[in-house]
Amino acid sequence: MTAAEPVAAELVVDLSSTAPPRDNLGSLVPAVRDLKVAVEGDRATFTWQPPADAQDGDRYAWRQLSITEETLYEPTDATSVTVPLSADGQTCVEVVVVRSGKQSATPQDACAS
C-alpha cells in the first residue's frame, strides 16, 4: 500500500466586488466622532459627538491614557470630560461608545500638550 501524495488546492477569491465588507463579528459598535480637546488653565476638556448611527441606550466610557500604568474606563452619559493636565507634559484620553454591553471596535483618542 502506498501513501497518497498531498494535493494542492487552489483558492480563488473575487476581489472585484464593490460591496462593503460584512460585519461577521455581530454588529460592531461604531466610534465616537470629532473627538477634540481644549485647554484652559491647568485643565483639559475633551468633547466628542455621538456616532453617526447613534441608538437609544448608547453610553460612553473614557480613560486617561498613561505610559506607566493601565487605566480603567469610566462610564459616562455625557459627551465631554474635563481632567487636570498631566505634569509630564501630555494629557491623553481615549473614548469608546458602549452599546448593549459591547464597546467600540476602534477607540478614539486625543491629547493635549
N, C-alpha and C positions, 0 to 999 in steps of 0.2 A: 504494500500500500504506500503510495507517495503522498506527501503533504501538498495541499493545494497552494498555489502561489498567490500572493496578495494581488488584488485587482484594484487599480487606481480608479477612483470615481471623479467625475468632473462636475463641479458645482457651477451653475450658470445663474448669475444674478442680473436682472434687468434694471439698470440704473437710469433708464430714460424716463421713468415716471415722474411727473411733476407734483404728485400728491405729497402733502406733508407727511412726515413720519408719524406712525401711530403711537399712541401712549400705551405701551404694553405693560406699564407698571401700575395701571389703575388710577387714572386721574391725578396727574402730577399737580401739585399746588403751585400756582404762579408766584412770582416775586413781587415785592413792593416796587413802585415806580418813583422815579425822581427823588431819590434819597439825597438830601443836601444838608450842609452844616453851616451854621452861623456862629461866630464867636463874639461874645460880649463880655468884656472884663475877664474874669477867670473861669468862665463857664462856656460850654459849647452846647448849642441846641441843634439836634438832628431832627429833620422833618422829612416826611415821605407821603406819597399818595398811595391809595389802595390799588390793587391790581386792576387791570382793565376789566376783568370779568369778576369783580367783587361779588361775594354772595353773603346773604344773611348769615350771621354767626361767625364770619371771619374775624379773627383776632390777630394780634401781632405778638412777637416776642423779640426782645433785643438783648444784646450783651455787649459790654465794653471789652474790646479785644486787648489781650496782653501777651507779650512775648515771654513772660516769666511764669505765668500761671494760667490754668484753664478756668475760664469763667462760665457761669451758667446763664442760660436765657432767663429773662424776667418777662412774664406775660403782661400785656397792656391792651387796652381797647383804644388808646389814643394813637394819633399819627405823628407824635413827636415825643422826644425825651431830651431832658437837659441834664448834663453831667459836668462835674468840675474838670477843668483842663488838667491833664497829666503833667507831673513835674518833669518827666523825661522828654518833653517837647512834642509829643504826638499823642492825640487822643482819637481813638478809632472805635466805631460802633458798628455792629452787624445786626441786621434786621431781617426777620422772616415773617411770612404770613402763616398763621396756624388755622387750618381748616379741617374739621372733622377728625381732630387728633393727629393730623399729618402736618409737617412743615414744608415750606418752600423747598423745591429741589435746588434752587440757586439763591443762597443767601446774598443779600446786598450789603455792602459796607462803604463807609465814608470816613475820612479822617480830617481832623483839624490840627494845624501845626501852631 
